[in-house]
């Protein structure tokens, strides 16, 4: 294998390895912390990110370029998903 080809292969492998890192593992919350239908601790259109952290603790956060953010609380196969608008106000929840 020629040196330029080997260098290209090495660069590709390094890039692929960088994409494979996962960072911190998803948080695991107590079963009682995953509410059905959003629970009474959060209110759509009123609760902020700080309110949700206070009620359920920190979790996995996915930020989008649009300013919206999705937070996911997991316990086994159950998930409590929250959508925040760019101002940090809760817009929608889903339990699955």
Secondary structure, 3 states (H helix, E strand, C coil): CCHHHHHHHHHHHHHHHHHHCCCCCCCECCHHHCCHHHCCCCCCCCCEHHHHHHHHCCCEEEECCCCCEEEEEEECCEEEEEEECCCCEEEEEEEC
